[in-house]
Amino acid sequence: MVERCIREEGVFRSKYALMQALPRKIEYSTLISILTYLEASNKIFLGEDGSVTWVFTDNPKLLKLLADSPVMR
């Protein structure tokens, strides 16, 4: 649920804004655990200012473009 919400929105200015955007309420400690996991798996970036940004490339069109593009040396 948290991953889907971040993926659809793209950027949240704070963890509190993310908590408010979730369809169901979760505890803050649970949210921190989920964000730690998502950051470790390189799906999100946690900024120094508390922002949460989706960085994982899961767009099929982008992945196809990257696969078909020539390698520059």
N, C-alpha and C positions, 0 to 999 in steps of 0.2 A: 504494500500500500504506500509506504514512504517512497520507495524507489520509483514507482509509477508517477506519483505526484511530482517529484523532482524532475523526472524525465519530461513530463508534459509541460511544466512551467518553465524549466530551463535554469532560472536564477531566482534565489530568494535572498533578500537583504539581510536576514537574520534567521537564527534557529527558531525564534519565537514566531516569526512570520510563517515559517514552514509549519510549525505546530498548529497555527490558526487555519492554514489551508488544508490540512488533512481532513478527510471525511469523518473519521472517528478520532476521539481523543486517546492519546497514549501518554504514559508517564515520561517525564523528562529523561530519566535514566535509561529507559528503553530506547528513546530517540537517539541519545548519545551513542549507545551501543550499535544501533543500526548505522548511524553516520560514520562511526569508526570503521565498521566492516566495509561500507561502500567506498570510503576513502582508501582503505587498504587494497581493495580490488580495482582501484583506478577508475571508478565510475563517477565520482564526484571530486570536487576540489573545495576544501574548507579554507576560506580566506582569513587573513589576520583580523579583519574587521567583523568576523562572524558570519560572513555571507556563505551561501551554499550554492555551488554551480555544477550543473551536469556537464561532464566532459567526455563521457564514453561515446564512441562512434558506433551507433547501432542502426544508422540509417542505411537501408539496403541499396539505395541509389548511390550514396556516397561510397559505400564499400565496393560497388561495381566499378565506379569511376577510378578508385584507387587501384584496383586490380588490373584494369585495362590501361592505365597510364604508363608511359615509358619511363624507365629508370634513367636518371641523369647522373653522370659521373663527373 
